[in-house]
Amino acid sequence: MAHRLALAGPAAGMAAMVTAYFLLPLDRLGPRRPVLSWILLGLALALVAGLLLRQVLCVLLGRRDTRPGLVIPLLMCLSVLVFASAYQALAQRPGELDGIRTRLDALYFTMVTLATIGYGDITPHGQAARLVTVLQILYTLVFLTAAATALSRHLSHAVRHHADPDRNRPNQHHRARDFRRVSGRDDVGAPVPGRCLRFPARQCRGVRGTGLAAPHAVPQHGPGPRRPPRASARGRAAATGRSRAERATRPPPAER
């Protein structure tokens, strides 16, 4: 049920945006207000690009406080509709775009340019129309491609997590085992014989992924301190000579 709702959200959002594209009075833009039209086009594309980059970074960093599966499809659909509105506004000027008569024609030409098919039935002849076409191609290569890659990565990770939800979750047995290795005590609190082999005493400040706070020093229940290093042959000979000299000069014990 949750997956159906996750798919219904982007579908409903895209349907609402397409409906608004066909119903909004976009005919007031174009040749009548060229400066306002270019400003709105630049602001809309910059806003969509910034939001897309934010979602791509969230996917790359693995942040879970965002919903790229919902936001990225809506932003991609919005960018397509922005370019379709620009083509519809440019088609009102004679000699700019041949073949665009309705808003559906503008949306069709946007999708054809996005897919790099190029049927040739609609061609940009004016300089402004060619500029917007080049801008759409670059926008697709940079932003929409990165967004589609991030979306596919997010969906693949979600599918793997759904197939194996306990894959990245630490097991309770592993948590108890790591606690015994670090603290030197079992679950009851009794000392566990043996040394902390996996986690040295200088690095035992916690176990990653277990949520356990280990002590700064690990109690060693194994053998005692190490023996001092053995002296060299010359040192042993000197010590033997000194002991013999001491015995020779030592006075004899008093007789009873």
Backbone hydrogen bonds, N-H to C=O, Kabsch-Sander energy under -0.5 kcal/mol:
donor,donor_aa,acceptor,acceptor_aa,energy
5,L,1,M,-1.9
6,A,2,A,-2.1
7,L,3,H,-1.8
8,A,4,R,-2.1
9,G,5,L,-1.6
11,A,7,L,-1.4
12,A,8,A,-2.4
13,G,9,G,-2.2
14,M,10,P,-2.6
15,A,11,A,-2.1
16,A,12,A,-2.0
17,M,13,G,-2.1
18,V,14,M,-2.4
19,T,15,A,-2.1
20,A,16,A,-2.2
21,Y,17,M,-1.9
22,F,18,V,-1.7
23,L,19,T,-1.2
24,L,20,A,-2.4
26,L,24,L,-2.1
28,R,25,P,-0.8
29,L,26,L,-1.4
30,G,33,R,-0.6
37,S,33,R,-1.8
38,W,34,P,-2.3
39,I,35,V,-2.1
40,L,36,L,-2.4
41,L,37,S,-2.1
42,G,38,W,-2.4
43,L,39,I,-2.5
44,A,40,L,-2.3
45,L,41,L,-2.2
46,A,42,G,-2.3
47,L,43,L,-2.4
48,V,44,A,-2.3
49,A,45,L,-2.3
50,G,46,A,-2.3
51,L,47,L,-2.1
52,L,48,V,-2.3
53,L,49,A,-2.4
54,R,50,G,-1.9
55,Q,51,L,-1.9
56,V,52,L,-2.3
57,L,53,L,-2.4
58,C,54,R,-2.0
59,V,55,Q,-2.0
60,L,56,V,-2.3
61,L,57,L,-2.5
62,G,58,C,-0.7
63,R,58,C,-2.1
70,L,67,R,-1.2
71,V,67,R,-2.2
72,I,68,P,-1.8
74,L,70,L,-0.9
75,L,71,V,-2.4
76,M,72,I,-2.3
77,C,73,P,-2.2
78,L,74,L,-2.2
79,S,75,L,-2.2
80,V,76,M,-1.8
81,L,77,C,-2.0
82,V,78,L,-2.0
83,F,79,S,-1.9
84,A,80,V,-2.1
85,S,81,L,-2.2
86,A,82,V,-1.8
87,Y,83,F,-2.4
88,Q,84,A,-2.3
89,A,85,S,-2.1
90,L,86,A,-2.3
91,A,87,Y,-2.0
92,Q,89,A,-0.8
93,R,90,L,-1.4
96,E,93,R,-1.4
97,L,93,R,-0.5
98,D,123,T,-1.9
99,G,97,L,-0.6
101,R,99,G,-0.7
106,A,102,T,-1.5
107,L,103,R,-2.3
108,Y,104,L,-2.4
109,F,105,D,-2.4
110,T,106,A,-1.9
111,M,107,L,-2.1
112,V,108,Y,-2.2
113,T,109,F,-2.3
114,L,110,T,-2.3
115,A,111,M,-2.2
116,T,113,T,-0.7
117,I,112,V,-2.1
123,T,98,D,-1.2
125,H,96,E,-2.8
125,H,123,T,-0.6
126,G,96,E,-1.6
130,R,126,G,-2.0
131,L,127,Q,-2.1
132,V,128,A,-2.2
133,T,129,A,-2.0
134,V,130,R,-2.5
135,L,131,L,-2.3
136,Q,132,V,-2.1
137,I,133,T,-2.0
138,L,134,V,-2.3
139,Y,135,L,-2.3
140,T,136,Q,-2.2
141,L,137,I,-2.2
142,V,138,L,-2.1
143,F,139,Y,-1.7
144,L,139,Y,-1.6
145,T,140,T,-1.7
146,A,142,V,-0.9
147,A,143,F,-2.5
148,A,144,L,-2.4
149,T,145,T,-2.2
150,A,146,A,-2.3
151,L,147,A,-2.3
152,S,148,A,-2.3
153,R,149,T,-2.1
154,H,150,A,-2.4
155,L,151,L,-2.4
156,S,152,S,-2.3
157,H,153,R,-2.1
158,A,154,H,-2.3
159,V,155,L,-2.3
160,R,156,S,-2.2
161,H,157,H,-2.3
162,H,158,A,-2.1
163,A,159,V,-2.1
164,D,160,R,-2.1
167,R,164,D,-1.5
175,R,171,N,-2.0
176,A,172,Q,-2.1
177,R,173,H,-2.2
178,D,174,H,-2.5
179,F,175,R,-2.0
180,R,176,A,-2.1
181,R,177,R,-2.0
182,V,178,D,-2.1
183,S,179,F,-2.6
184,G,180,R,-1.3
186,D,190,A,-2.3
192,V,184,G,-2.8
197,L,195,R,-1.4
203,Q,200,P,-0.8
204,C,200,P,-0.8
205,R,203,Q,-1.9
207,V,212,L,-1.3
208,R,206,G,-0.6
210,T,207,V,-1.7
211,G,207,V,-0.8
212,L,207,V,-0.5
214,A,212,L,-0.7
221,H,194,G,-1.0
221,H,219,P,-0.7
236,R,232,S,-2.3
237,A,233,A,-2.3
238,A,234,R,-2.3
239,A,235,G,-2.2
240,T,236,R,-2.3
241,G,237,A,-2.4
242,R,238,A,-2.1
243,S,239,A,-2.0
244,R,240,T,-2.0
245,A,241,G,-2.2
246,E,242,R,-2.0
247,R,243,S,-1.8
248,A,244,R,-2.2
249,T,245,A,-2.0
250,R,246,E,-0.7
